[in-house]
Amino acid sequence: MKKLLMGAALSVATFIGSVQAAPATPDLSSFKCKPGETFYMNVMVSGVEYWFPVYEMFKQAAQQMGCKTVYTGTPEYDVNKQLTTFEQILAKKPAGILLHPMNPDPFIEPINRAAEMGIPVVTFAADSPNSKRASFITSDNYSEGKYAADTIAKDMGGKGEYAVLENPGQDNHDRRVTAFVQRMKDKWPDMKLVARAASNTDAVKAYNATMSMAQANPKLGAIFMPEATSALGAAQASKELGGKIRVFNADVNGKILDMIKEGEIFGSVNPNQGMQGYMGFMLLYMASRQNLIDPMNDYARSGFNPMSVPFVDNGFSIVSQNNADDFYWDKYLQRRGTKGINE
């Protein structure tokens, strides 16, 4: 018995010794950036607050991998000017670009050219699906439209008149509006669409359109728009008309949140921006290291990036008076101990 125990102890000791002889941790050098390796984020209308939390988490993910980041865009709603900023980035030969394309088609050629240069592009919040972008990350715009419709219809008891403001040509906005209207038709047949107008992310146009819609439809009970800027004008019009029109939009900023808390805006559907930025960077980082990935498919024959992931859903939230305090940019920065996109 004593010999048996000694033998067992010797075997365990030998096993432990063999484990200890193995490397303590795997070589993770492939998951660190080279000195100076830089990833860019490019957007339209760079001063829009929506982008800030996206870039905050894009930057954090990059820092965890030892990478550098740069935030770029154009201050104006002009696709040609955004294309110019994209070209300027390409000239610097970055490690990769996280891109929000204003319109899909104008970016097909520049994105394809970037891919040929070995510079991966991941799109977010809006897509250029016919390009060679490696991945697309966004919230499910169709689900956003459906949830917005359900929220409004339930509050109206499933019966009444509604209208929409829209921004034709921006694909994520188009999907939200399409899903919103279709959901009303499918699930809430007693909700009647009485008007729609193009406000084109312009608060003044939204104000005027809301006034006209309300005058033509005195029983108008709600109005939906796929972005935040139009909500400012629509909410002002609703307030002047007695506040009976529920204004519901997509995206938030400080002013929108204030108006939600004050009851001037009924609510908002807001993508999880931080996850959009963080996962956007991780997808872009992996796309920049094609040699790490060897899937069992025809990527080598077809010549596409083996990391290609068609779509990643970053989720979204419904913002109301009950939870609006959780979405303020300044409070978010204070919690994180940072100063903003330029830090």
DOLOKE-954611 format. One record per residue: residue in three letters; z, y, x of N, C-alpha, C, CB in turn. Coordinates in steps of 0.1 Angstrom, whole numbers, padded with zeros to 4 digits, always signed. Glycine has a CB too. Layout:
// DOLOKE-954611
ALAZYXZYXZYXZYX ...
//
This chain:
// DOLOKE-954611
MET+0000-0012+0008+0000+0000+0000+0000+0012+0009+0012+0000-0009 LYS+0008+0012+0019+0009+0023+0028-0004+0026+0035+0020+0021+0039 LYS-0011+0015+0039-0024+0016+0046-0034+0022+0036-0029+0003+0051 LEU-0033+0018+0023-0042+0023+0013-0041+0038+0011-0040+0015+0000 LEU-0028+0042+0010-0026+0057+0009-0031+0065+0021-0011+0059+0007 MET-0028+0059+0033-0033+0066+0045-0048+0067+0045-0028+0058+0057 GLY-0055+0056+0040-0069+0056+0040-0075+0066+0030-0074+0042+0036 ALA-0068+0067+0018-0072+0077+0008-0070+0091+0013-0064+0075-0005 ALA-0059+0093+0020-0056+0107+0026-0067+0110+0036-0042+0107+0032 LEU-0071+0100+0044-0081+0103+0055-0094+0106+0048-0082+0090+0064 SER-0097+0099+0037-0110+0101+0031-0110+0116+0025-0112+0091+0019 VAL-0099+0120+0018-0098+0133+0013-0100+0144+0024-0085+0135+0005 ALA-0093+0141+0035-0093+0151+0046-0108+0152+0051-0084+0146+0057 THR-0114+0140+0052-0128+0140+0057-0137+0148+0048-0133+0126+0059 PHE-0135+0146+0034-0143+0153+0024-0140+0168+0025-0139+0148+0010 ILE-0128+0172+0026-0124+0186+0027-0131+0192+0039-0109+0189+0027 GLY-0130+0185+0050-0136+0190+0062-0151+0192+0061-0134+0180+0074 SER-0158+0183+0054-0172+0184+0052-0175+0196+0043-0178+0172+0046 VAL-0167+0199+0033-0169+0211+0024-0167+0224+0032-0159+0211+0012 GLN-0156+0224+0040-0153+0236+0048-0164+0239+0059-0140+0234+0055 ALA-0171+0228+0063-0181+0230+0073-0193+0237+0067-0185+0217+0079 ALA-0195+0236+0054-0207+0242+0047-0205+0257+0047-0209+0237+0033 PRO-0216+0265+0046-0215+0280+0046-0207+0284+0034-0229+0286+0045 ALA-0198+0294+0036-0189+0298+0025-0197+0305+0014-0179+0308+0031 THR-0207+0313+0017-0215+0319+0007-0230+0318+0010-0211+0334+0005 PRO-0238+0318+0000-0253+0317+0003-0258+0330+0009-0261+0314-0010 ASP-0269+0330+0015-0275+0342+0021-0281+0350+0010-0286+0338+0032 LEU-0275+0362+0008-0280+0371-0003-0287+0383+0002-0268+0375-0011 SER-0292+0382+0015-0299+0393+0021-0312+0397+0013-0303+0390+0035 SER-0318+0387+0006-0330+0390-0002-0327+0399-0014-0336+0377-0007 PHE-0314+0400-0017-0310+0408-0029-0304+0422-0025-0300+0401-0038 LYS-0308+0427-0013-0304+0440-0009-0317+0448-0005-0294+0439+0003 CYS-0316+0460-0008-0328+0469-0004-0328+0471+0011-0327+0482-0011 LYS-0340+0473+0016-0342+0478+0030-0338+0492+0031-0356+0475+0035 PRO-0334+0497+0042-0330+0511+0044-0342+0520+0039-0327+0515+0059 GLY-0338+0530+0030-0348+0539+0025-0356+0535+0013-0356+0543+0036 GLU-0355+0522+0009-0363+0517-0002-0359+0524-0015-0361+0501-0003 THR-0369+0530-0022-0366+0539-0033-0374+0535-0045-0370+0553-0029 PHE-0367+0535-0056-0373+0532-0070-0372+0545-0078-0365+0521-0077 TYR-0383+0548-0085-0384+0560-0093-0383+0557-0108-0398+0567-0090 MET-0378+0567-0115-0379+0566-0130-0386+0578-0134-0364+0566-0136 ASN-0397+0576-0143-0406+0587-0147-0406+0588-0162-0420+0585-0141 VAL-0404+0600-0167-0403+0602-0182-0411+0614-0186-0389+0603-0186 MET-0414+0615-0199-0419+0627-0205-0408+0636-0209-0429+0624-0217 VAL-0410+0649-0209-0400+0659-0213-0386+0656-0207-0398+0659-0229 SER-0386+0658-0194-0374+0653-0185-0361+0659-0189-0377+0657-0171 GLY-0360+0670-0196-0348+0676-0200-0341+0670-0213-0349+0690-0202 VAL-0348+0660-0219-0343+0654-0231-0331+0645-0227-0353+0645-0238 GLU-0320+0647-0234-0307+0641-0231-0308+0626-0232-0296+0646-0240 TYR-0317+0620-0240-0318+0606-0242-0319+0599-0229-0330+0603-0251 TRP-0327+0605-0219-0329+0598-0207-0317+0597-0198-0341+0605-0199 PHE-0308+0606-0199-0297+0607-0189-0288+0594-0188-0288+0618-0193 PRO-0283+0588-0199-0276+0575-0197-0285+0564-0192-0270+0572-0210 VAL-0298+0564-0196-0307+0554-0190-0307+0555-0175-0321+0556-0196 TYR-0309+0567-0170-0309+0569-0155-0296+0566-0149-0314+0583-0152 GLU-0285+0570-0156-0272+0567-0150-0270+0553-0147-0261+0572-0160 MET-0274+0544-0156-0272+0529-0153-0283+0524-0145-0271+0522-0166 PHE-0295+0530-0145-0306+0526-0136-0301+0529-0121-0319+0534-0139 LYS-0294+0540-0120-0289+0544-0107-0278+0535-0102-0284+0559-0107 GLN-0269+0531-0112-0258+0523-0108-0263+0509-0103-0248+0521-0120 ALA-0272+0503-0111-0278+0490-0107-0284+0491-0093-0288+0485-0117 ALA-0291+0502-0090-0297+0504-0077-0287+0505-0066-0306+0517-0077 GLN-0276+0512-0068-0266+0514-0058-0259+0500-0055-0255+0524-0063 GLN-0258+0492-0065-0252+0479-0063-0260+0470-0054-0249+0472-0076 MET-0273+0473-0054-0283+0466-0046-0286+0473-0033-0295+0463-0053 GLY-0279+0484-0030-0282+0492-0018-0295+0499-0018-0281+0483-0006 CYS-0300+0503-0030-0313+0510-0031-0311+0525-0035-0321+0503-0042 LYS-0321+0532-0033-0321+0546-0037-0330+0548-0049-0327+0555-0025 THR-0327+0559-0057-0334+0562-0069-0338+0577-0069-0327+0558-0081 VAL-0348+0580-0077-0352+0594-0079-0356+0595-0094-0364+0598-0070 TYR-0352+0605-0101-0355+0608-0115-0366+0619-0115-0342+0613-0123 THR-0377+0616-0122-0388+0625-0123-0394+0626-0137-0399+0621-0113 GLY-0402+0636-0139-0409+0638-0152-0414+0651-0153-0399+0635-0164 THR-0419+0655-0165-0424+0668-0167-0416+0675-0178-0439+0667-0172 PRO-0413+0688-0177-0405+0695-0187-0413+0697-0201-0401+0708-0182 GLU-0426+0694-0201-0434+0697-0213-0439+0684-0219-0445+0706-0210 TYR-0441+0685-0232-0447+0673-0240-0462+0674-0238-0443+0674-0255 ASP-0466+0668-0226-0481+0669-0223-0484+0657-0215-0484+0682-0215 VAL-0492+0648-0220-0495+0635-0214-0502+0637-0200-0503+0626-0223 ASN-0510+0647-0199-0517+0650-0187-0508+0654-0176-0528+0660-0188 LYS-0498+0662-0179-0488+0666-0169-0479+0654-0165-0479+0677-0175 GLN-0476+0645-0175-0468+0633-0171-0477+0624-0161-0464+0625-0183 LEU-0490+0623-0164-0499+0615-0156-0499+0621-0142-0513+0615-0161 THR-0498+0634-0141-0498+0640-0127-0486+0637-0120-0499+0656-0129 THR-0474+0637-0126-0462+0633-0120-0462+0618-0115-0449+0636-0129 PHE-0468+0610-0124-0469+0596-0120-0478+0594-0107-0476+0588-0132 GLU-0489+0601-0107-0497+0601-0095-0490+0606-0082-0510+0610-0097 GLN-0482+0616-0084-0474+0621-0073-0464+0610-0068-0466+0634-0077 ILE-0459+0602-0077-0450+0591-0073-0458+0581-0065-0443+0585-0085 LEU-0469+0577-0070-0477+0567-0063-0481+0571-0049-0490+0565-0071 ALA-0483+0584-0047-0486+0589-0033-0475+0586-0024-0490+0604-0034 LYS-0463+0585-0029-0451+0583-0020-0448+0568-0018-0439+0589-0026 LYS-0456+0560-0024-0456+0545-0022-0441+0540-0024-0460+0541-0008 PRO-0436+0542-0036-0423+0537-0039-0422+0522-0040-0418+0543-0052 ALA-0409+0517-0041-0407+0503-0043-0411+0498-0057-0393+0499-0039 GLY-0410+0507-0067-0413+0504-0080-0410+0516-0089-0405+0492-0085 ILE-0416+0516-0102-0414+0527-0111-0410+0522-0124-0428+0535-0112 LEU-0399+0528-0130-0395+0525-0144-0401+0537-0152-0379+0525-0145 LEU-0410+0534-0161-0418+0544-0167-0417+0544-0183-0433+0541-0164 HIS-0415+0556-0188-0417+0558-0203-0430+0565-0205-0404+0566-0209 PRO-0441+0558-0208-0454+0564-0210-0454+0571-0223-0465+0554-0209 MET-0459+0584-0223-0459+0592-0236-0469+0585-0245-0464+0606-0233 ASN-0481+0580-0241-0490+0573-0249-0495+0561-0241-0503+0583-0252 PRO-0498+0550-0248-0502+0538-0241-0515+0538-0232-0503+0527-0250 ASP-0526+0542-0239-0539+0541-0232-0541+0549-0220-0549+0544-0242 PRO-0537+0562-0219-0539+0570-0207-0532+0564-0195-0534+0584-0209 PHE-0522+0556-0197-0515+0550-0185-0520+0537-0181-0501+0549-0188 ILE-0530+0531-0188-0535+0518-0184-0541+0518-0170-0546+0513-0194 GLU-0550+0527-0167-0556+0527-0154-0546+0530-0143-0567+0537-0154 PRO-0537+0541-0144-0528+0543-0133-0518+0532-0131-0520+0556-0137 ILE-0513+0525-0142-0504+0514-0140-0512+0502-0133-0499+0509-0153 ASN-0524+0500-0137-0532+0489-0131-0534+0492-0116-0545+0487-0138 ARG-0537+0505-0113-0539+0509-0099-0526+0507-0091-0543+0523-0098 ALA-0514+0510-0097-0502+0508-0090-0500+0493-0087-0490+0513-0099 ALA-0503+0484-0097-0502+0470-0095-0510+0465-0083-0505+0462-0107 GLU-0523+0471-0082-0531+0467-0071-0526+0472-0058-0545+0473-0073 MET-0518+0483-0058-0512+0488-0046-0499+0481-0042-0509+0503-0048 GLY-0495+0471-0051-0483+0464-0048-0471+0471-0053-0482+0460-0034 ILE-0472+0481-0062-0461+0488-0067-0459+0484-0082-0464+0504-0066 PRO-0448+0476-0085-0446+0472-0098-0442+0483-0107-0436+0461-0099 VAL-0446+0482-0120-0442+0492-0130-0436+0484-0142-0454+0500-0135 VAL-0424+0489-0146-0417+0484-0158-0417+0495-0168-0403+0478-0155 THR-0421+0493-0180-0421+0503-0190-0408+0502-0199-0433+0503-0199 PHE-0403+0513-0204-0391+0512-0212-0392+0522-0224-0379+0515-0204 ALA-0387+0519-0235-0386+0527-0247-0400+0529-0254-0380+0540-0244 ALA-0410+0530-0246-0424+0531-0251-0433+0522-0241-0430+0545-0252 ASP-0443+0517-0245-0451+0507-0237-0465+0511-0235-0450+0493-0244 SER-0471+0504-0225-0486+0504-0224-0490+0490-0223-0490+0513-0211 PRO-0490+0483-0234-0491+0468-0234-0504+0462-0229-0490+0463-0248 ASN-0515+0470-0228-0527+0465-0222-0529+0467-0208-0539+0471-0230 SER-0518+0472-0201-0518+0475-0187-0512+0463-0180-0511+0488-0184 LYS-0512+0464-0167-0506+0453-0158-0491+0456-0155-0514+0451-0145 ARG-0484+0463-0164-0470+0465-0162-0463+0451-0162-0464+0474-0173 ALA-0453+0450-0154-0446+0437-0152-0438+0433-0164-0437+0437-0139 SER-0431+0443-0170-0422+0440-0181-0421+0453-0190-0408+0436-0176 PHE-0415+0450-0202-0413+0461-0211-0399+0459-0217-0423+0462-0223 ILE-0390+0469-0215-0376+0468-0221-0374+0479-0231-0366+0469-0210 THR-0369+0475-0242-0366+0485-0253-0357+0479-0263-0379+0490-0260 SER-0352+0487-0272-0346+0481-0284-0357+0477-0293-0336+0491-0291 ASP-0354+0468-0303-0364+0464-0312-0367+0475-0323-0360+0450-0320 ASN-0378+0482-0321-0381+0493-0330-0382+0489-0344-0393+0501-0325 TYR-0388+0477-0346-0389+0473-0360-0375+0470-0367-0398+0460-0361 SER-0366+0465-0359-0353+0462-0364-0346+0476-0367-0344+0454-0355 GLU-0348+0485-0358-0342+0499-0360-0347+0505-0373-0346+0508-0348 GLY-0360+0504-0376-0365+0509-0388-0359+0502-0400-0380+0508-0388 LYS-0357+0489-0399-0352+0481-0410-0337+0485-0413-0353+0466-0407 TYR-0329+0486-0402-0315+0489-0404-0313+0503-0409-0308+0488-0390 ALA-0322+0512-0405-0321+0526-0410-0324+0526-0425-0331+0535-0403 ALA-0334+0519-0429-0338+0518-0443-0326+0512-0452-0350+0509-0445 ASP-0320+0501-0446-0309+0495-0454-0297+0504-0455-0305+0482-0446 THR-0294+0511-0444-0283+0520-0444-0285+0531-0455-0281+0527-0431 ILE-0296+0537-0455-0299+0548-0465-0299+0542-0479-0313+0555-0462 ALA-0307+0531-0481-0308+0526-0495-0295+0522-0501-0318+0514-0495 LYS-0286+0516-0493-0273+0511-0498-0265+0523-0502-0266+0503-0487 ASP-0266+0534-0494-0258+0546-0498-0263+0553-0510-0258+0556-0486 MET-0276+0551-0513-0282+0556-0525-0281+0547-0537-0296+0561-0522 GLY-0275+0536-0535-0274+0526-0546-0287+0518-0549-0270+0533-0559 GLY-0296+0519-0539-0308+0511-0540-0319+0518-0548-0305+0498-0545 LYS-0316+0530-0552-0326+0537-0561-0327+0552-0558-0322+0535-0576 GLY-0339+0557-0557-0341+0571-0554-0354+0574-0547-0329+0576-0547 GLU-0355+0587-0543-0367+0591-0536-0364+0594-0521-0373+0604-0543 TYR-0374+0591-0513-0372+0594-0498-0385+0598-0492-0367+0581-0491 ALA-0384+0604-0481-0396+0609-0473-0395+0606-0459-0398+0624-0475 VAL-0406+0607-0451-0405+0605-0437-0412+0616-0429-0411+0591-0433 LEU-0407+0619-0418-0413+0628-0408-0417+0619-0397-0404+0640-0403 GLU-0429+0621-0390-0433+0612-0380-0440+0619-0368-0443+0602-0386 ASN-0443+0611-0358-0449+0616-0346-0460+0607-0342-0439+0618-0334 PRO-0471+0608-0350-0482+0598-0348-0488+0597-0334-0494+0601-0357 GLY-0489+0585-0329-0495+0583-0316-0485+0578-0305-0501+0596-0311 GLN-0472+0581-0307-0462+0576-0298-0458+0562-0304-0450+0585-0296 ASP-0460+0551-0297-0460+0538-0303-0446+0534-0307-0465+0528-0293 ASN-0435+0538-0300-0422+0534-0305-0418+0541-0317-0412+0536-0294 HIS-0422+0554-0318-0420+0562-0331-0428+0556-0342-0424+0576-0329 ASP-0440+0552-0340-0449+0546-0350-0443+0533-0356-0463+0544-0345 ARG-0437+0525-0347-0431+0512-0351-0419+0515-0360-0428+0504-0339 ARG-0411+0524-0356-0399+0527-0364-0402+0531-0378-0390+0538-0357 VAL-0412+0541-0379-0416+0546-0392-0422+0534-0400-0426+0557-0391 THR-0431+0527-0394-0438+0516-0401-0428+0506-0407-0448+0509-0392 ALA-0418+0502-0398-0408+0492-0403-0399+0498-0413-0399+0488-0391 PHE-0396+0511-0412-0387+0517-0422-0394+0517-0436-0384+0532-0418 VAL-0406+0521-0437-0414+0522-0450-0416+0508-0455-0427+0529-0448 GLN-0419+0498-0446-0422+0485-0451-0409+0478-0456-0427+0476-0440 ARG-0398+0481-0450-0385+0475-0454-0381+0480-0468-0374+0479-0444 MET-0384+0493-0470-0381+0499-0484-0390+0492-0494-0384+0514-0484 LYS-0402+0489-0491-0411+0482-0501-0407+0468-0503-0426+0482-0495 ASP-0403+0461-0493-0399+0447-0494-0385+0444-0500-0400+0441-0480 LYS-0376+0452-0496-0362+0449-0500-0356+0459-0511-0353+0449-0488 TRP-0362+0471-0511-0356+0481-0520-0368+0487-0529-0349+0493-0512 PRO-0373+0479-0538-0384+0483-0546-0382+0496-0554-0389+0472-0555 ASP-0369+0499-0557-0366+0511-0565-0365+0523-0557-0354+0509-0573 MET-0367+0522-0544-0367+0534-0535-0382+0538-0534-0361+0530-0520 LYS-0385+0550-0537-0398+0555-0538-0402+0565-0527-0401+0562-0552 LEU-0412+0562-0519-0417+0571-0509-0425+0582-0516-0426+0564-0498 VAL-0421+0595-0515-0427+0605-0522-0435+0615-0513-0417+0613-0530 ALA-0432+0615-0500-0439+0624-0491-0437+0619-0476-0434+0638-0492 ARG-0447+0623-0468-0446+0621-0453-0454+0632-0447-0451+0607-0449 ALA-0449+0636-0435-0456+0647-0428-0453+0645-0413-0450+0661-0432 ALA-0463+0650-0405-0462+0649-0390-0454+0662-0385-0476+0648-0383 SER-0442+0659-0380-0434+0670-0374-0436+0671-0359-0419+0669-0377 ASN-0441+0660-0353-0444+0659-0338-0433+0664-0329-0456+0668-0336 THR-0421+0659-0332-0409+0662-0324-0407+0678-0323-0410+0656-0310 ASP-0410+0685-0333-0408+0699-0334-0399+0703-0345-0423+0706-0336 ALA-0388+0709-0341-0377+0712-0351-0382+0722-0362-0365+0718-0344 VAL-0390+0732-0358-0396+0742-0367-0405+0735-0377-0403+0753-0360 LYS-0414+0727-0372-0423+0719-0381-0415+0710-0391-0433+0711-0373 ALA-0404+0704-0386-0396+0696-0394-0389+0704-0405-0386+0688-0385 TYR-0384+0715-0401-0377+0724-0411-0387+0728-0422-0372+0737-0404 ASN-0399+0733-0418-0409+0737-0428-0413+0725-0437-0421+0743-0421 ALA-0415+0714-0431-0420+0702-0438-0409+0697-0448-0423+0690-0429 THR-0397+0698-0444-0386+0693-0453-0385+0703-0465-0372+0693-0445 MET-0386+0716-0462-0386+0726-0473-0397+0723-0483-0387+0740-0467 SER-0409+0720-0478-0420+0718-0487-0418+0705-0495-0433+0717-0479 MET-0414+0695-0488-0411+0682-0495-0401+0683-0506-0407+0671-0485 ALA-0390+0690-0503-0379+0692-0513-0384+0700-0525-0367+0698-0506 GLN-0392+0710-0522-0397+0719-0533-0406+0711-0542-0404+0731-0528 ALA-0414+0702-0536-0424+0694-0544-0417+0682-0551-0435+0689-0535 ASN-0405+0678-0545-0398+0666-0550-0383+0670-0552-0400+0654-0541 PRO-0379+0676-0563-0366+0681-0564-0355+0669-0564-0364+0688-0577 LYS-0359+0657-0566-0350+0646-0566-0349+0639-0552-0353+0636-0576 LEU-0356+0645-0542-0356+0639-0529-0341+0636-0524-0363+0648-0519 GLY-0339+0624-0520-0325+0620-0516-0323+0617-0502-0321+0609-0524 ALA-0334+0614-0495-0333+0611-0480-0346+0613-0473-0329+0596-0479 ILE-0344+0616-0460-0356+0617-0451-0353+0611-0438-0359+0633-0450 PHE-0363+0603-0433-0361+0596-0421-0371+0601-0410-0363+0581-0423 MET-0367+0602-0398-0376+0606-0387-0373+0597-0375-0375+0621-0384 PRO-0383+0594-0366-0381+0584-0355-0375+0590-0342-0393+0578-0353 GLU-0371+0603-0343-0365+0609-0330-0355+0620-0334-0377+0615-0321 ALA-0349+0626-0324-0338+0635-0327-0342+0650-0329-0329+0635-0315 THR-0352+0654-0323-0356+0669-0323-0359+0673-0338-0367+0672-0314 SER-0367+0665-0344-0371+0668-0358-0358+0668-0367-0381+0658-0363 ALA-0348+0660-0364-0336+0660-0372-0329+0673-0373-0327+0649-0367 LEU-0330+0681-0362-0323+0694-0361-0329+0703-0372-0325+0700-0347 GLY-0343+0703-0373-0349+0712-0383-0347+0706-0397-0364+0713-0380 ALA-0348+0693-0399-0346+0687-0412-0332+0689-0417-0350+0672-0412 ALA-0322+0688-0409-0308+0690-0412-0305+0704-0416-0299+0686-0401 GLN-0311+0714-0409-0310+0728-0413-0315+0731-0427-0316+0737-0402 ALA-0327+0725-0429-0333+0727-0443-0325+0720-0453-0347+0721-0443 SER-0320+0708-0451-0311+0702-0461-0299+0710-0463-0308+0688-0456 LYS-0293+0715-0453-0281+0723-0455-0284+0735-0464-0276+0728-0441 GLU-0295+0742-0461-0298+0754-0469-0302+0750-0484-0310+0761-0463 LEU-0306+0738-0486-0309+0733-0499-0297+0727-0507-0320+0723-0499 GLY-0285+0728-0501-0273+0723-0507-0268+0710-0501-0276+0720-0521 GLY-0274+0704-0491-0269+0693-0484-0270+0679-0491-0255+0695-0481 LYS-0279+0679-0501-0280+0666-0509-0290+0656-0503-0284+0670-0523 ILE-0298+0661-0493-0308+0652-0487-0302+0645-0475-0321+0660-0483 ARG-0301+0632-0475-0296+0625-0463-0306+0625-0452-0293+0610-0467 VAL-0302+0630-0441-0311+0631-0429-0307+0620-0419-0310+0645-0422 PHE-0316+0611-0417-0313+0599-0408-0324+0599-0397-0313+0586-0416 ASN-0320+0598-0385-0330+0599-0374-0327+0588-0364-0330+0612-0367 ALA-0336+0587-0353-0333+0578-0342-0330+0587-0330-0346+0569-0339 ASP-0321+0581-0321-0316+0587-0309-0305+0598-0312-0328+0594-0301 VAL-0297+0600-0302-0287+0610-0303-0286+0619-0291-0273+0604-0305 ASN-0280+0631-0293-0276+0640-0282-0264+0647-0287-0288+0650-0278 GLY-0258+0656-0279-0246+0663-0283-0247+0670-0296-0242+0672-0272 LYS-0258+0677-0298-0260+0685-0310-0261+0676-0323-0272+0694-0310 ILE-0268+0665-0321-0270+0655-0332-0256+0649-0336-0280+0644-0328 LEU-0249+0646-0325-0235+0640-0328-0226+0650-0335-0229+0635-0315 ASP-0226+0662-0331-0218+0672-0337-0222+0673-0352-0220+0686-0331 MET-0235+0673-0355-0240+0674-0369-0237+0661-0377-0255+0677-0369 ILE-0236+0650-0371-0232+0638-0378-0217+0639-0381-0235+0625-0369 LYS-0209+0643-0372-0195+0645-0375-0192+0655-0386-0188+0649-0362 GLU-0200+0665-0386-0199+0676-0396-0205+0672-0410-0205+0689-0391 GLY-0212+0661-0410-0218+0656-0423-0232+0663-0425-0209+0659-0434 GLU-0237+0670-0416-0250+0676-0418-0262+0666-0415-0252+0688-0408 ILE-0259+0656-0407-0269+0645-0405-0261+0633-0410-0273+0644-0390 PHE-0268+0625-0418-0262+0613-0424-0259+0602-0413-0271+0607-0434 GLY-0268+0600-0404-0266+0590-0393-0278+0589-0384-0263+0577-0400 SER-0277+0580-0374-0287+0578-0365-0287+0564-0360-0286+0588-0353 VAL-0299+0559-0356-0300+0546-0350-0303+0549-0335-0311+0536-0356 ASN-0295+0543-0326-0295+0547-0312-0296+0535-0303-0283+0556-0308 PRO-0307+0534-0295-0308+0523-0285-0297+0523-0275-0322+0524-0278 ASN-0293+0512-0270-0283+0511-0260-0289+0515-0247-0277+0496-0259 GLN-0288+0528-0244-0295+0534-0233-0291+0529-0219-0294+0549-0233 GLY-0278+0527-0218-0273+0523-0205-0278+0509-0201-0258+0522-0205 MET-0279+0500-0211-0284+0487-0208-0299+0487-0206-0282+0477-0220 GLN-0306+0497-0212-0320+0499-0210-0323+0503-0195-0325+0510-0219 GLY-0314+0511-0190-0316+0515-0176-0312+0504-0166-0308+0528-0173 TYR-0300+0498-0169-0295+0488-0160-0305+0476-0159-0281+0483-0164 MET-0308+0470-0171-0317+0459-0171-0332+0463-0167-0318+0452-0184 GLY-0335+0475-0169-0348+0480-0165-0349+0480-0150-0350+0494-0170 PHE-0338+0484-0143-0339+0483-0128-0339+0469-0123-0326+0490-0122 MET-0331+0460-0129-0331+0446-0125-0345+0440-0126-0320+0438-0132 LEU-0351+0442-0137-0365+0437-0139-0374+0443-0128-0370+0440-0153 LEU-0373+0456-0126-0382+0462-0116-0379+0457-0102-0380+0477-0117 TYR-0366+0455-0099-0362+0450-0086-0368+0436-0083-0347+0450-0084 MET-0367+0428-0093-0372+0414-0091-0388+0414-0091-0368+0405-0103 ALA-0394+0423-0098-0409+0424-0098-0413+0429-0084-0414+0434-0109 SER-0405+0436-0077-0409+0441-0064-0407+0431-0053-0400+0454-0060 ARG-0402+0419-0056-0399+0408-0047-0406+0396-0052-0384+0406-0044 GLN-0419+0396-0053-0427+0385-0058-0425+0372-0050-0441+0389-0059 ASN-0422+0373-0038-0421+0361-0029-0408+0353-0033-0420+0365-0015 LEU-0399+0359-0040-0387+0351-0044-0389+0342-0056-0376+0361-0047 ILE-0401+0344-0063-0403+0337-0075-0415+0329-0075-0404+0348-0087 ASP-0414+0316-0079-0426+0307-0078-0425+0299-0091-0426+0298-0066 PRO-0429+0304-0103-0429+0297-0115-0440+0287-0116-0430+0306-0127 MET-0439+0277-0124-0449+0267-0126-0460+0272-0136-0443+0253-0131 ASN-0468+0281-0131-0479+0286-0140-0490+0290-0131-0474+0298-0148 ASP-0500+0298-0136-0512+0301-0129-0512+0315-0123-0524+0300-0138 TYR-0500+0320-0120-0499+0334-0115-0507+0336-0102-0485+0338-0112 ALA-0508+0326-0093-0515+0328-0081-0530+0328-0083-0512+0316-0071 ARG-0535+0320-0092-0549+0319-0095-0553+0332-0103-0552+0307-0104 SER-0544+0336-0113-0548+0348-0121-0545+0361-0115-0540+0347-0134 GLY-0536+0361-0105-0534+0374-0097-0524+0383-0104-0546+0381-0095 PHE-0515+0378-0113-0505+0387-0119-0491+0384-0112-0504+0384-0134 ASN-0482+0394-0114-0469+0393-0108-0461+0382-0115-0461+0407-0111 PRO-0456+0372-0106-0450+0360-0112-0437+0364-0120-0446+0351-0101 MET-0431+0376-0118-0419+0380-0125-0422+0385-0139-0412+0391-0118 SER-0435+0385-0143-0439+0391-0156-0430+0386-0168-0453+0388-0159 VAL-0423+0395-0174-0415+0392-0186-0420+0401-0197-0399+0393-0183 PRO-0426+0396-0207-0433+0405-0217-0423+0415-0223-0440+0398-0227 PHE-0411+0411-0227-0403+0419-0235-0388+0416-0233-0407+0419-0249 VAL-0380+0426-0231-0365+0424-0231-0359+0434-0241-0359+0426-0217 ASP-0350+0429-0250-0344+0437-0260-0330+0442-0255-0343+0429-0274 ASN-0329+0455-0254-0316+0461-0249-0306+0464-0260-0318+0473-0241 GLY-0310+0462-0273-0301+0464-0284-0300+0478-0289-0287+0459-0280 PHE-0293+0480-0300-0291+0494-0305-0278+0494-0314-0303+0498-0314 SER-0274+0507-0317-0263+0509-0326-0266+0518-0337-0251+0515-0317 ILE-0259+0517-0348-0260+0527-0359-0248+0537-0357-0259+0520-0373 VAL-0252+0549-0356-0242+0560-0353-0239+0567-0366-0247+0570-0342 SER-0226+0568-0369-0221+0575-0381-0209+0584-0378-0217+0565-0392 GLN-0203+0590-0388-0191+0598-0385-0180+0589-0379-0186+0604-0398 ASN-0180+0576-0382-0169+0568-0378-0169+0565-0363-0169+0555-0385 ASN-0181+0565-0356-0181+0561-0342-0189+0571-0333-0188+0548-0341 ALA-0192+0583-0339-0200+0593-0331-0193+0597-0318-0202+0605-0340 ASP-0180+0597-0318-0173+0602-0306-0176+0593-0294-0158+0602-0308 ASP-0180+0581-0296-0183+0571-0285-0197+0574-0278-0183+0557-0290 PHE-0204+0583-0283-0218+0585-0278-0221+0598-0271-0228+0583-0289 TYR-0210+0606-0268-0212+0619-0261-0214+0617-0246-0200+0628-0264 TRP-0225+0624-0241-0228+0623-0227-0217+0628-0218-0241+0631-0225 ASP-0211+0639-0221-0201+0644-0212-0189+0635-0212-0197+0658-0217 LYS-0185+0629-0223-0174+0620-0223-0177+0607-0215-0170+0616-0238 TYR-0189+0603-0216-0194+0591-0209-0193+0594-0194-0208+0588-0213 LEU-0197+0605-0189-0197+0609-0175-0182+0610-0171-0204+0622-0172 GLN-0174+0616-0179-0160+0617-0175-0153+0603-0173-0152+0625-0186 ARG-0157+0594-0182-0151+0580-0181-0156+0573-0169-0156+0572-0194 ARG-0169+0576-0165-0174+0570-0153-0171+0577-0140-0189+0569-0155 GLY-0166+0589-0141-0162+0597-0129-0174+0601-0121-0154+0588-0120 THR-0185+0604-0129-0197+0610-0122-0201+0623-0128-0209+0600-0123 LYS-0211+0630-0123-0215+0643-0127-0228+0644-0134-0215+0652-0115 GLY-0236+0634-0133-0249+0635-0140-0260+0629-0132-0252+0649-0144 ILE-0272+0631-0137-0284+0625-0131-0287+0629-0116-0296+0627-0139 ASN-0282+0641-0113-0286+0645-0099-0275+0642-0089-0288+0660-0099 GLU-0264+0635-0093-0254+0632-0083-0258+0621-0074-0241+0627-0091 
//
